[in-house]
């Protein structure tokens, strides 16, 4: 099977491409290697991967159209996106361009080329800031509190439209705070490990009681791979760990694994941040045979070891 992975040089994209190759698939990758974080990290992510990789921007319809014309693509895993809640508040326009318009580009090309499955990476942020837990796919999602979250919700709606109008089989996967080796440097897990390892101050927003459903990347990718072969017209499915962790406990786990105390500077909660995320993963278990295996202590241990070996600079 020939599978197109957008954002193939990114964190989850490179993990996904690697696992697809292991399973005997041919992988075509698209990534524009932008400088949202160090492009050299992205180059390292795909080093040695035997994929056909295009350095292109998915906002450019004509360029992406050419990729479809040059290759017989069976299915698409659309992971490319502008990410991050706070940056989307500063520059919402690029989030609309990449997460909405470029997603429309891919859906339209999927329609034209009769793609057999379209998997879209959505986000837990679409649930907004809510007290009801766990977050269920049946919950109303009309109260996003950041442009990033709104663009991800828009992507889901576009997927539904193309599924309904053109019978394009689509699955929207709502990822919950993914971490692990090759993790994004802009995310809290990486930033905390990096700064604590170097004895630098970390910023803790709020009193440390906020919770996140931290999910190890290999578990997320297992759900992605199972969704590629799942037979359905349109589905929205949570992919999380199903076990939220308080921010202060997450920091403590990093301290234990690095053998260093964190220098914490407490800050006020930031605009766009939510108090908690908590995935109801019963649907993923039922439909995708999804079974997250890596709990937080083990995942942080693996991540810290990877960081010290691959990224730490004394």
Residue pairs with C-beta under 8 A, 6 or more apart in sequence:
1 25
1 26
1 74
1 75
2 25
2 26
2 27
2 28
2 71
2 72
2 73
2 74
2 75
3 20
3 25
3 26
3 27
3 28
3 73
3 74
3 75
3 76
3 77
3 228
4 27
4 28
4 29
4 30
4 67
4 71
4 73
4 75
4 76
4 77
5 13
5 16
5 17
5 20
5 27
5 28
5 29
5 30
5 51
5 76
5 77
5 79
6 13
6 29
6 30
6 31
6 58
6 76
6 77
6 78
6 79
6 80
6 106
7 13
7 30
7 31
7 78
7 79
7 80
7 81
7 121
8 14
8 16
8 17
8 27
8 29
8 30
8 31
8 46
8 51
8 53
8 79
9 29
9 31
9 33
9 42
9 43
9 45
9 46
9 53
10 31
10 42
10 45
10 79
10 80
10 184
11 45
11 178
11 182
11 183
11 184
11 217
12 79
12 121
12 175
12 178
12 217
12 220
12 221
12 224
13 29
13 31
13 45
13 79
13 80
14 42
14 45
14 46
14 49
14 182
15 180
15 182
15 217
15 218
15 220
15 221
16 77
16 79
16 221
16 224
16 225
17 27
17 29
17 46
17 49
17 51
18 49
19 221
19 222
19 225
20 27
20 225
21 27
21 49
21 50
21 51
23 225
26 52
27 49
27 51
27 52
28 51
28 52
28 53
28 54
28 67
28 71
28 73
29 46
29 49
29 51
29 52
29 53
29 54
30 53
30 54
30 56
30 58
30 64
30 67
30 80
31 42
31 46
31 53
31 54
31 55
31 56
31 80
32 55
32 56
32 57
32 58
32 80
33 39
33 42
33 43
33 55
36 82
36 83
36 84
36 87
36 186
37 184
37 185
37 186
38 185
41 182
41 185
44 182
45 182
46 53
52 71
54 67
56 63
56 64
56 67
57 63
57 102
58 64
58 80
58 98
58 102
58 105
58 106
59 97
59 98
59 101
59 102
59 105
61 105
61 108
61 109
64 105
64 106
64 109
65 109
68 109
68 112
68 113
73 113
73 115
74 115
74 116
74 117
75 115
75 116
75 117
75 118
75 119
75 228
76 106
76 110
76 115
76 117
76 118
76 119
77 119
77 121
77 224
77 228
78 103
78 106
78 118
78 119
78 120
78 121
79 121
80 98
80 102
81 98
81 99
81 121
81 152
82 88
82 94
82 95
82 97
82 98
82 99
82 148
82 151
83 148
83 184
83 186
84 148
84 186
85 125
85 146
85 148
85 149
85 272
85 273
86 146
86 270
86 271
86 272
86 273
87 148
87 186
88 95
88 146
88 147
88 148
88 151
88 272
89 146
89 147
89 271
89 272
92 147
95 147
95 148
95 151
96 147
96 151
98 151
99 148
99 151
99 152
99 154
99 155
100 151
100 154
100 155
100 158
103 120
103 154
103 155
103 158
103 159
104 158
106 118
107 118
107 158
107 159
107 162
107 168
109 115
110 118
110 162
110 168
111 162
111 166
111 168
115 168
116 169
117 169
117 170
117 171
117 228
117 229
118 159
118 162
118 168
118 169
118 170
118 171
119 170
119 171
119 173
119 224
119 227
119 228
120 155
120 156
120 159
120 170
120 171
120 172
120 173
121 173
121 175
122 152
122 153
122 155
122 156
122 172
122 173
122 174
122 175
122 236
123 148
123 149
123 152
123 174
123 175
124 135
124 174
124 175
124 176
124 177
124 213
124 238
124 240
124 277
124 279
125 144
125 146
125 148
125 149
125 152
125 274
126 141
126 144
126 149
126 152
126 153
126 156
126 174
127 135
127 139
127 141
127 174
127 274
127 277
128 141
128 143
128 144
128 145
128 149
128 274
129 143
129 145
129 274
129 275
130 139
130 143
130 274
131 275
132 139
133 244
133 276
133 278
134 242
134 278
134 279
134 280
135 238
135 277
135 278
135 279
135 280
136 238
136 280
137 174
137 236
137 237
137 238
137 280
137 283
141 153
144 150
144 152
144 153
145 271
145 272
145 274
146 271
146 272
148 272
149 272
155 172
156 172
156 236
159 170
159 172
159 234
160 170
160 234
162 168
162 170
163 169
163 170
163 233
163 234
164 234
167 233
169 231
169 232
169 233
169 234
170 233
170 234
170 235
171 227
171 230
171 232
171 234
171 235
171 236
171 237
172 235
172 236
172 237
173 223
173 224
173 227
173 237
173 238
173 239
174 236
174 237
174 238
174 239
174 240
174 279
175 215
175 220
175 239
175 240
176 212
176 213
176 214
176 215
176 238
176 239
176 240
176 241
176 277
176 279
177 187
177 189
177 212
177 213
177 214
177 215
177 240
177 277
178 215
178 216
178 217
178 220
179 187
179 189
179 190
179 214
179 215
179 216
179 217
179 299
179 303
180 216
180 217
180 218
180 299
180 302
180 303
180 306
181 217
181 302
181 303
181 306
181 310
182 217
182 306
183 189
183 190
183 217
183 303
184 190
185 191
185 194
188 212
188 250
189 214
189 250
189 254
189 300
189 303
190 307
191 202
192 202
192 250
192 251
192 254
192 262
193 254
193 258
193 303
193 304
193 307
194 307
194 311
195 201
195 202
195 262
196 202
196 251
196 254
196 255
196 258
196 260
196 261
196 262
196 263
197 258
197 260
197 307
197 308
197 312
198 312
199 260
199 263
200 263
201 263
201 264
201 265
202 251
202 262
202 263
202 264
202 265
203 265
203 266
203 267
204 247
204 248
204 251
204 264
204 265
204 266
204 267
205 247
205 267
205 268
205 269
205 270
205 273
206 247
206 266
206 267
206 268
206 269
207 248
207 266
208 246
208 247
208 248
208 251
208 266
209 246
209 247
209 248
210 246
210 247
210 269
210 273
210 274
210 275
210 276
211 244
211 245
211 246
211 247
211 275
211 276
211 277
211 278
212 244
212 245
212 247
212 250
212 276
212 277
213 240
213 241
213 242
213 243
213 244
213 245
213 277
213 278
213 279
214 241
214 245
214 250
214 296
214 299
215 239
215 240
215 241
215 279
215 292
216 241
216 292
216 293
216 294
216 298
216 299
216 302
218 293
218 294
219 239
219 241
219 290
219 292
219 293
219 294
220 239
222 290
222 291
222 292
223 237
223 239
223 284
223 288
223 290
224 239
226 288
226 289
226 290
227 237
227 288
230 287
230 288
232 287
235 287
237 283
237 284
237 287
237 288
238 279
238 280
238 281
238 283
238 284
239 279
239 281
239 284
239 290
240 277
240 278
240 279
240 281
240 292
241 279
241 281
241 292
241 295
241 296
242 278
242 279
242 280
242 281
242 292
243 295
243 296
244 276
244 277
244 278
245 253
245 296
250 296
250 300
251 262
251 264
253 296
253 297
253 300
254 262
254 300
254 304
255 261
255 262
257 300
257 301
257 304
257 305
258 304
258 308
281 290
281 292
284 290
285 291
294 302
